[in-house]
Amino acid sequence: MTLAVAAALAAALCFALSTAMHQRAAKQQPPGRTLDPRLLLRLLRTRLWRLGWIPDVTATVAQAVALRFGPLALVQPLLSSGLFGAILIEAAWSRQRLQRRDVAASVIGTAGLVTFLVTVDPRAGVAEPTTTAWWWVAARVGAVVAICLGVARLTTGATRGALLGVAAGILYGVAAALLKAVATRFHGDLLALVVDPRLAALVLVALVAVQLNQNAFQSGRLAAPLTALTLAEPVTGIMIGITAFREVLSLTGARIPLVVVSAAAITTGVWLAGSAPRVKK
């Protein structure tokens, strides 16, 4: 479990750096329609966006290690700590002063995260969900993502960015679940890995999530989409962990009020970090 925690925190840091780099590159592109593939084609010609994949790939490898040795309900919340790193990286990159609001966000969010994980004590479930369980995940996720995209087409600015961030976060949560399944089944046989349908599903879901993520980054500053994404991804991961992987959380007796308080602290920390206004030097 210690290895899972260390790998998850390393992944969070690398994802934070990658997110800041990709957001900066995406905002330099002209706005386009949701799921417009031309955006990715333009970004592929952007040096900063390509360099952003170095920490992103590193983070994915660290996440795979974390998911191989730890439950989704543990790893995905830990990854949400990357929000605070991304906000601080963006501030430094834009030559902004460190705001007290950001410090408060980091302290409150981290305290809530630690309290939540200690309280619920996530425990591993089954190594391989059933096919029926995967279809239920696909149906529910597909419905929610479709609603987000439908409403996003009718909105602009931060609202559009937040909706696309929610959709991207949900898909990243599904990708994490598929990554866990692939990492758990991999025992050195590359051919078995290549023909594994879960790997194909992982690539497809991840590509759509990346496209939505880049579209979301074009809608204003980093705050709105990243806040929505950071909340949606761990919630999705926890729900899939409980329903498909049969992971167990301790939610009885005196633990329930602590879970409510810690969840509120995490949400408050994410909101404070995400909604902080720009401050110039």
Residue pairs with C-beta under 8 A, 6 or more apart in sequence:
1 69
1 70
1 74
3 65
3 66
3 69
3 70
4 65
4 66
4 67
4 68
4 69
4 70
4 74
4 75
5 66
5 70
5 74
5 78
7 62
7 63
7 65
7 66
7 69
8 62
8 63
8 66
8 70
8 74
8 75
8 78
8 79
9 78
9 81
10 59
10 62
11 59
11 60
11 62
11 63
11 66
11 79
11 82
12 59
12 78
12 79
12 80
12 81
12 82
12 85
13 59
13 82
13 85
14 55
14 56
14 58
14 59
14 62
15 55
15 56
15 59
15 79
15 82
15 86
16 82
16 83
16 84
16 85
16 86
16 89
17 52
17 55
17 85
17 86
17 89
18 52
18 53
18 54
18 55
18 56
18 59
19 82
19 86
19 222
19 226
20 86
20 89
20 90
20 93
20 222
21 48
21 49
21 51
21 52
21 55
22 43
22 49
22 52
22 56
22 213
22 214
22 217
23 90
23 217
23 222
23 226
24 48
24 90
24 93
25 43
25 46
25 48
25 49
25 52
26 39
26 43
26 49
26 214
26 217
26 218
27 217
27 218
28 46
29 39
29 42
29 43
29 46
29 218
31 218
31 219
32 38
32 39
32 215
32 218
34 149
34 152
34 153
34 164
34 212
34 215
35 149
35 208
35 211
35 212
35 215
36 215
37 211
39 211
39 214
39 215
39 218
40 210
40 211
40 214
43 49
43 214
44 50
60 179
63 75
63 79
63 176
63 179
64 179
64 182
64 183
65 183
66 75
66 78
67 75
67 176
67 179
67 180
67 183
67 184
68 180
68 183
68 184
70 122
70 124
71 122
71 123
71 124
71 125
71 241
71 245
71 247
72 176
72 177
72 180
72 237
72 238
72 240
72 241
72 245
72 247
73 120
73 122
73 237
73 238
73 241
73 242
73 247
73 249
74 117
74 122
75 176
75 180
75 237
76 173
76 176
76 233
76 234
76 236
76 237
76 238
76 241
77 113
77 116
77 117
77 234
77 237
77 238
77 266
78 113
78 117
79 176
79 233
79 234
80 113
80 230
80 231
80 233
80 234
80 266
80 270
81 109
81 110
81 113
82 230
83 109
83 226
83 227
83 230
83 270
83 273
83 274
84 102
84 105
84 106
84 109
84 110
84 269
84 273
86 222
86 226
87 102
87 105
87 222
87 223
87 226
87 273
87 274
87 276
88 98
88 102
88 106
90 222
91 97
91 98
91 99
91 102
94 278
95 281
96 278
96 279
96 280
96 281
97 279
97 281
99 276
99 279
101 272
101 273
101 276
102 272
102 273
102 276
104 272
105 268
105 269
105 270
105 271
105 272
105 273
105 276
106 269
106 273
107 269
108 265
108 268
108 269
108 272
109 265
109 266
109 268
109 269
109 270
109 272
109 273
110 269
111 265
111 269
112 261
112 262
112 263
112 264
112 265
112 266
112 267
112 268
112 269
113 262
113 266
113 269
115 258
115 261
115 262
115 265
116 259
116 262
116 263
116 266
119 250
119 255
119 258
119 259
119 262
120 249
120 250
120 251
120 255
120 259
121 249
121 250
122 241
122 247
122 248
122 249
123 247
123 248
123 249
124 245
124 247
125 241
125 245
125 246
125 247
125 248
126 245
126 246
127 184
128 181
128 184
128 185
129 137
129 181
129 244
129 245
129 246
133 243
133 244
134 244
136 243
136 244
137 174
137 177
137 240
137 243
137 244
141 170
141 171
141 174
141 236
144 167
144 170
145 167
145 170
145 171
148 163
148 164
148 166
148 167
148 170
149 163
149 164
149 167
149 212
151 163
152 160
152 163
152 164
152 167
155 163
156 219
157 219
157 220
158 219
158 220
158 223
158 224
159 224
160 216
160 219
161 216
161 217
161 218
161 219
161 220
161 224
161 225
161 228
162 216
162 224
162 225
162 227
162 228
163 228
164 212
164 213
164 215
164 216
164 219
164 225
164 228
165 213
165 216
165 224
165 225
165 226
165 227
165 228
165 229
165 232
166 228
166 229
166 231
166 232
167 212
167 232
168 209
168 212
168 213
168 216
168 225
168 229
168 232
169 228
169 229
169 230
169 231
169 232
169 233
169 236
170 232
170 233
170 236
171 205
171 206
171 208
171 209
171 212
172 206
172 209
172 213
172 229
172 232
172 233
172 236
173 232
173 233
173 234
173 235
173 236
173 237
173 239
173 240
174 205
174 236
174 240
175 202
175 205
175 206
175 209
176 233
176 237
177 237
177 240
177 241
177 244
177 245
178 198
178 199
178 201
178 202
178 205
179 202
180 245
181 198
182 193
182 196
182 198
182 199
182 202
185 192
185 196
185 198
186 192
186 193
193 199
213 225
213 229
216 224
216 225
216 228
216 229
217 225
219 225
221 278
222 274
223 273
223 274
223 275
223 276
224 274
226 274
227 270
227 271
227 273
227 274
227 275
230 270
230 274
231 267
231 270
238 249
241 247
242 249
251 259
